[in-house]
Amino acid sequence: YDGLSGFQQSMPRPFFWLVLIWLGFALGYYFNDAEAFENWHLFHVDVGKEALLQSFYALFPLSGKVDDPLKTWKVVERILGVLLITFFGLATRARLKQ
C-alpha cells in the first residue's frame, strides 16, 4: 500500500505505477503477437502501436470492452488500473484538502 500510493499522500507514485503497468503489459502484448513473429513484422511500428493501444484500452475502465484471447491479462490490467487511478484520485483529494 505504501509502495503503490504512499498512504494516499503521493501523487507521482500511483501515476508512475500506472505508466509502468501500461508499458509492461504493452510489452507483453507486443511479444505475444504470433502473426508478427511468423511474418517477421515484429519490429514494425504498427505492431508496437497496436500493443500500446491494447494496453491503454485494457488499463482504463471507460475505454471499452475487453474481449479476445488475452482476456484474463486484460482483466488483471484493468483491475490494477482502477486501483491505481483510485489511489491517484485520493492523493489528489488529500492534496487539495490541505
URLIN-V985662 format. One record per residue. N is the residue number from 0. PHI is phi in whole degrees, 0 to 359 (none if undefined). D_CENTER is the distance of its C-alpha to the mean C-alpha in whole Angstrom. Layout:
BEGIN
n=N phi=PHI d_center=D_CENTER
n=N phi=PHI d_center=D_CENTER
END
This chain:
BEGIN
n=0 phi=none d_center=18
n=1 phi=293 d_center=20
n=2 phi=292 d_center=17
n=3 phi=275 d_center=14
n=4 phi=228 d_center=16
n=5 phi=62 d_center=19
n=6 phi=53 d_center=21
n=7 phi=62 d_center=20
n=8 phi=249 d_center=22
n=9 phi=250 d_center=19
n=10 phi=277 d_center=17
n=11 phi=291 d_center=16
n=12 phi=299 d_center=14
n=13 phi=295 d_center=12
n=14 phi=294 d_center=11
n=15 phi=300 d_center=11
n=16 phi=294 d_center=9
n=17 phi=297 d_center=6
n=18 phi=294 d_center=6
n=19 phi=296 d_center=7
n=20 phi=293 d_center=4
n=21 phi=301 d_center=3
n=22 phi=289 d_center=7
n=23 phi=295 d_center=8
n=24 phi=291 d_center=6
n=25 phi=298 d_center=8
n=26 phi=296 d_center=11
n=27 phi=296 d_center=11
n=28 phi=294 d_center=11
n=29 phi=297 d_center=13
n=30 phi=278 d_center=16
n=31 phi=272 d_center=16
n=32 phi=287 d_center=18
n=33 phi=294 d_center=21
n=34 phi=297 d_center=23
n=35 phi=293 d_center=22
n=36 phi=294 d_center=23
n=37 phi=293 d_center=26
n=38 phi=260 d_center=27
n=39 phi=59 d_center=26
n=40 phi=255 d_center=24
n=41 phi=296 d_center=21
n=42 phi=263 d_center=21
n=43 phi=281 d_center=22
n=44 phi=295 d_center=19
n=45 phi=298 d_center=19
n=46 phi=293 d_center=17
n=47 phi=294 d_center=15
n=48 phi=295 d_center=14
n=49 phi=295 d_center=14
n=50 phi=295 d_center=11
n=51 phi=295 d_center=9
n=52 phi=293 d_center=10
n=53 phi=301 d_center=9
n=54 phi=293 d_center=5
n=55 phi=297 d_center=6
n=56 phi=295 d_center=8
n=57 phi=283 d_center=7
n=58 phi=283 d_center=4
n=59 phi=259 d_center=7
n=60 phi=294 d_center=10
n=61 phi=266 d_center=13
n=62 phi=271 d_center=12
n=63 phi=135 d_center=14
n=64 phi=269 d_center=15
n=65 phi=242 d_center=13
n=66 phi=210 d_center=16
n=67 phi=185 d_center=17
n=68 phi=297 d_center=17
n=69 phi=265 d_center=14
n=70 phi=302 d_center=14
n=71 phi=300 d_center=14
n=72 phi=293 d_center=11
n=73 phi=289 d_center=9
n=74 phi=292 d_center=11
n=75 phi=299 d_center=10
n=76 phi=297 d_center=6
n=77 phi=294 d_center=7
n=78 phi=297 d_center=10
n=79 phi=298 d_center=8
n=80 phi=296 d_center=6
n=81 phi=297 d_center=10
n=82 phi=298 d_center=11
n=83 phi=288 d_center=10
n=84 phi=295 d_center=11
n=85 phi=296 d_center=14
n=86 phi=299 d_center=14
n=87 phi=296 d_center=14
n=88 phi=296 d_center=16
n=89 phi=293 d_center=19
n=90 phi=293 d_center=19
n=91 phi=296 d_center=20
n=92 phi=297 d_center=22
n=93 phi=295 d_center=24
n=94 phi=293 d_center=24
n=95 phi=285 d_center=26
n=96 phi=286 d_center=28
n=97 phi=288 d_center=30
END
